[in-house]
Amino acid sequence: MSTIRAVCPHCLTPVDLEPAHILLLPRTVVASLGTYMFYCRGCEHVVSKSASQTESAVLEAAGVAAEPVAPSAGPTSKPVTDHRPFTPDDLIDFHQILTSDHWFSRLTCG
């Protein structure tokens, strides 16, 4: 498996990442650059950086899966009203997910 090294712009620490720990959002018709994101364990920041078409291709070749970008909702879309309210139990469940070692993949892969 490939290891990808990135530098956190907040703490300037090199971070070794597995492809599953990087979220890649490809460029869209509107934006000429894509975006990739990762979590820095050193300073606990979520880092978001621009990615050129070449950088995106290199990340994909290393095994990073590009997330599909949903089309933006226009003014004619209906508001979502069929969700239940967020409860304290939901907050506890979310906290337990974040304390696990595989929290990122659990939140991004369903």
C-alpha positions, 0 to 999 in steps of 0.5 A: 500500500502506498504511503503519501507524505503531506505537510500540515500548513498549520504546524509544518509537520510532515504527515504520512497518510494511507490513501484511505485517510485522504478525501479527494474532491475532484475539480468541477466545471466551475472550479478549475482546481480540485481539493484534497483533505486530511487530518493532521494528528500533530495539531489535530487540524483538518487540512484542506488544500487545492489540487491541480489536475496533475496532483489529483491524478497522482493521488488517484494513482496512489490509491486515493478514491475521488469522491463524486461531487453532487451538483449544486442545489438550485433555488428550485430544490425543496428543503429536506424535512423528513429527518428526525431532530439531532438528539443527545444520543446522536451526539454520544454515538458521534463522539464514540465514532470519533474516538475509534481508530477508523473514524474517517473511513466510517464517516466517509464510507457510510 
